[in-house]
């Protein structure tokens, strides 16, 4: 038997010199078909969701009025809106002593600044990492190419 590169060379030579087209699959490492990139006017590849959408006429959506609880007795004693099912009632509030102590020490305001955090904590380094990623993403979006 011939070595594989000689066999491939002979088959390629036979394909070039043959008058009839041969339907042989050659494993030469070279693709036979080139992909054609079709782009839209918006700059994206066609069919990938970018660009102008074709559709019917746009209509205005009407605002949906959601019911708001106005009963002060119910607002004080229940967590309004906690029941997502069509049947049943909202969760009833308990006394403050029945809730854990850590619940009352949660920060409900703005997050502390990075400068105010201790560098020896995990929260500090998570915030530094997030700030670095935001900075890199901003710089990457400003590139011209």
C-alpha positions as a Markdown table, in Angstrom:
| # | Residue | x | y | z |
|---|---|---|---|---|
| 1 | Unk | 0.0 | 0.0 | 0.0 |
| 2 | Unk | 1.0 | 3.6 | -0.6 |
| 3 | Unk | 1.5 | 6.0 | 2.3 |
| 4 | Unk | -1.5 | 8.2 | 3.0 |
| 5 | Unk | 0.0 | 11.4 | 1.7 |
| 6 | Unk | 0.9 | 9.7 | -1.7 |
| 7 | Unk | -2.7 | 8.3 | -1.9 |
| 8 | Unk | -4.2 | 11.7 | -1.2 |
| 9 | Unk | -1.9 | 13.3 | -3.8 |
| 10 | Unk | -2.9 | 10.8 | -6.4 |
| 11 | Unk | -6.6 | 11.2 | -5.6 |
| 12 | Unk | -6.3 | 15.0 | -5.8 |
| 13 | Unk | -4.4 | 14.7 | -9.1 |
| 14 | Unk | -7.1 | 12.3 | -10.4 |
| 15 | Unk | -9.8 | 14.8 | -9.4 |
| 16 | Unk | -8.1 | 17.7 | -11.1 |
| 17 | Unk | -7.5 | 15.7 | -14.4 |
| 18 | Unk | -10.8 | 13.9 | -14.4 |
| 19 | Unk | -13.5 | 15.0 | -16.8 |
| 20 | Unk | -16.3 | 13.6 | -14.7 |
| 21 | Unk | -17.0 | 14.9 | -11.3 |
| 22 | Unk | -16.2 | 12.4 | -8.5 |
| 23 | Unk | -18.0 | 12.4 | -5.2 |
| 24 | Unk | -15.1 | 11.6 | -3.0 |
| 25 | Unk | -14.7 | 12.9 | 0.5 |
| 26 | Unk | -11.0 | 13.8 | 1.0 |
| 27 | Unk | -9.7 | 14.3 | 4.5 |
| 28 | Unk | -7.1 | 16.9 | 3.6 |
| 29 | Unk | -7.8 | 19.2 | 6.5 |
| 30 | Unk | -9.1 | 21.9 | 4.1 |
| 31 | Unk | -12.7 | 22.8 | 4.1 |
| 32 | Unk | -14.4 | 22.6 | 0.8 |
| 33 | Unk | -17.1 | 25.1 | 1.5 |
| 34 | Unk | -16.6 | 28.6 | 2.7 |
| 35 | Unk | -19.3 | 30.2 | 5.0 |
| 36 | Unk | -20.7 | 33.4 | 3.6 |
| 37 | Unk | -21.4 | 36.0 | 6.2 |
| 38 | Unk | -24.5 | 38.0 | 5.5 |
| 39 | Unk | -24.9 | 41.1 | 7.5 |
| 40 | Unk | -27.8 | 43.3 | 8.0 |
| 41 | Unk | -28.0 | 47.1 | 7.9 |
| 42 | Unk | -27.7 | 47.2 | 11.7 |
| 43 | Unk | -24.3 | 45.5 | 11.5 |
| 44 | Unk | -25.3 | 42.1 | 13.0 |
| 45 | Unk | -25.3 | 38.7 | 11.3 |
| 46 | Unk | -28.7 | 38.0 | 9.7 |
| 47 | Unk | -30.9 | 35.7 | 11.7 |
| 48 | Unk | -29.3 | 36.3 | 15.1 |
| 49 | Unk | -31.9 | 38.7 | 16.4 |
| 50 | Unk | -30.1 | 42.0 | 15.8 |
| 51 | Unk | -31.4 | 44.7 | 13.5 |
| 52 | Unk | -34.8 | 46.0 | 12.6 |
| 53 | Unk | -37.7 | 43.6 | 13.3 |
| 54 | Unk | -40.4 | 43.2 | 10.8 |
| 55 | Unk | -43.8 | 43.0 | 12.3 |
| 56 | Unk | -47.3 | 44.5 | 12.4 |
| 57 | Unk | -48.2 | 48.0 | 13.5 |
| 58 | Unk | -47.3 | 49.1 | 17.0 |
| 59 | Unk | -50.1 | 49.7 | 19.4 |
| 60 | Unk | -50.1 | 51.5 | 22.7 |
| 61 | Unk | -50.6 | 49.4 | 25.8 |
| 62 | Unk | -53.2 | 50.4 | 28.3 |
| 63 | Unk | -52.1 | 50.8 | 31.9 |
| 64 | Unk | -53.4 | 48.1 | 34.1 |
| 65 | Unk | -54.8 | 49.4 | 37.4 |
| 66 | Unk | -53.7 | 47.1 | 40.3 |
| 67 | Unk | -55.8 | 47.0 | 43.4 |
| 68 | Unk | -54.2 | 48.9 | 46.3 |
| 69 | Unk | -55.1 | 48.0 | 49.9 |
| 70 | Unk | -56.5 | 51.0 | 51.8 |
| 71 | Unk | -57.8 | 49.4 | 54.9 |
| 72 | Unk | -55.5 | 50.6 | 57.7 |
| 73 | Unk | -56.4 | 47.7 | 60.0 |
| 74 | Unk | -55.3 | 45.2 | 57.4 |
| 75 | Unk | -52.1 | 47.2 | 56.5 |
| 76 | Unk | -51.0 | 47.1 | 60.2 |
| 77 | Unk | -51.7 | 43.4 | 60.8 |
| 78 | Unk | -50.9 | 41.6 | 57.5 |
| 79 | Unk | -48.1 | 41.5 | 54.9 |
| 80 | Unk | -50.2 | 42.8 | 52.0 |
| 81 | Unk | -49.4 | 41.1 | 48.7 |
| 82 | Unk | -47.6 | 38.1 | 50.2 |
| 83 | Unk | -50.3 | 35.6 | 49.0 |
| 84 | Unk | -49.7 | 34.8 | 45.3 |
| 85 | Unk | -52.5 | 32.3 | 45.1 |
| 86 | Unk | -56.2 | 33.0 | 44.2 |
| 87 | Unk | -57.3 | 31.5 | 47.5 |
| 88 | Unk | -56.1 | 32.0 | 51.0 |
| 89 | Unk | -55.0 | 35.2 | 52.9 |
| 90 | Unk | -51.9 | 37.2 | 53.3 |
| 91 | Unk | -49.3 | 36.4 | 56.0 |
| 92 | Unk | -50.2 | 37.7 | 59.4 |
| 93 | Unk | -47.5 | 39.8 | 61.2 |
| 94 | Unk | -46.2 | 38.6 | 64.6 |
| 95 | Unk | -44.9 | 40.4 | 67.6 |
| 96 | Unk | -41.3 | 41.8 | 67.3 |
| 97 | Unk | -40.1 | 39.4 | 70.0 |
| 98 | Unk | -41.0 | 36.4 | 67.7 |
| 99 | Unk | -38.5 | 37.4 | 65.0 |
| 100 | Unk | -34.7 | 36.8 | 65.2 |
| 101 | Unk | -32.5 | 39.6 | 66.5 |
| 102 | Unk | -30.3 | 39.9 | 63.4 |
| 103 | Unk | -33.4 | 40.9 | 61.4 |
| 104 | Unk | -33.5 | 44.3 | 63.1 |
| 105 | Unk | -29.8 | 45.0 | 62.5 |
| 106 | Unk | -30.0 | 44.5 | 58.7 |
| 107 | Unk | -28.8 | 47.5 | 56.6 |
| 108 | Unk | -31.8 | 48.8 | 54.7 |
| 109 | Unk | -30.1 | 52.0 | 53.4 |
| 110 | Unk | -27.4 | 52.5 | 50.8 |
| 111 | Unk | -24.4 | 50.2 | 50.7 |
| 112 | Unk | -21.3 | 51.4 | 52.5 |
| 113 | Unk | -18.6 | 53.0 | 50.4 |
| 114 | Unk | -15.5 | 50.9 | 49.5 |
| 115 | Unk | -13.3 | 53.3 | 51.4 |
| 116 | Unk | -15.3 | 52.6 | 54.6 |
| 117 | Unk | -14.9 | 48.8 | 54.4 |
| 118 | Unk | -12.1 | 46.8 | 56.0 |
| 119 | Unk | -9.7 | 45.4 | 53.5 |
| 120 | Unk | -9.5 | 42.1 | 55.5 |
| 121 | Unk | -13.1 | 41.2 | 54.8 |
| 122 | Unk | -14.6 | 39.2 | 51.9 |
| 123 | Unk | -17.2 | 41.9 | 51.2 |
| 124 | Unk | -14.4 | 44.4 | 50.5 |
| 125 | Unk | -12.7 | 42.2 | 47.9 |
| 126 | Unk | -16.0 | 41.3 | 46.2 |
| 127 | Unk | -16.7 | 45.0 | 45.8 |
| 128 | Unk | -13.2 | 45.7 | 44.5 |
| 129 | Unk | -13.6 | 42.9 | 42.0 |
| 130 | Unk | -17.0 | 44.1 | 40.8 |
| 131 | Unk | -15.7 | 47.7 | 40.4 |
| 132 | Unk | -12.7 | 46.3 | 38.4 |
| 133 | Unk | -15.1 | 44.4 | 36.1 |
| 134 | Unk | -17.3 | 47.4 | 35.6 |
| 135 | Unk | -14.2 | 49.5 | 34.7 |
| 136 | Unk | -12.9 | 46.9 | 32.2 |
| 137 | Unk | -16.3 | 46.5 | 30.6 |
| 138 | Unk | -16.6 | 50.3 | 30.2 |
| 139 | Unk | -13.1 | 50.5 | 28.7 |
| 140 | Unk | -13.9 | 47.6 | 26.3 |
| 141 | Unk | -17.1 | 49.2 | 25.2 |
| 142 | Unk | -15.2 | 52.4 | 24.3 |
| 143 | Unk | -12.8 | 50.7 | 21.9 |
| 144 | Unk | -13.2 | 51.6 | 18.2 |
| 145 | Unk | -12.8 | 48.1 | 16.9 |
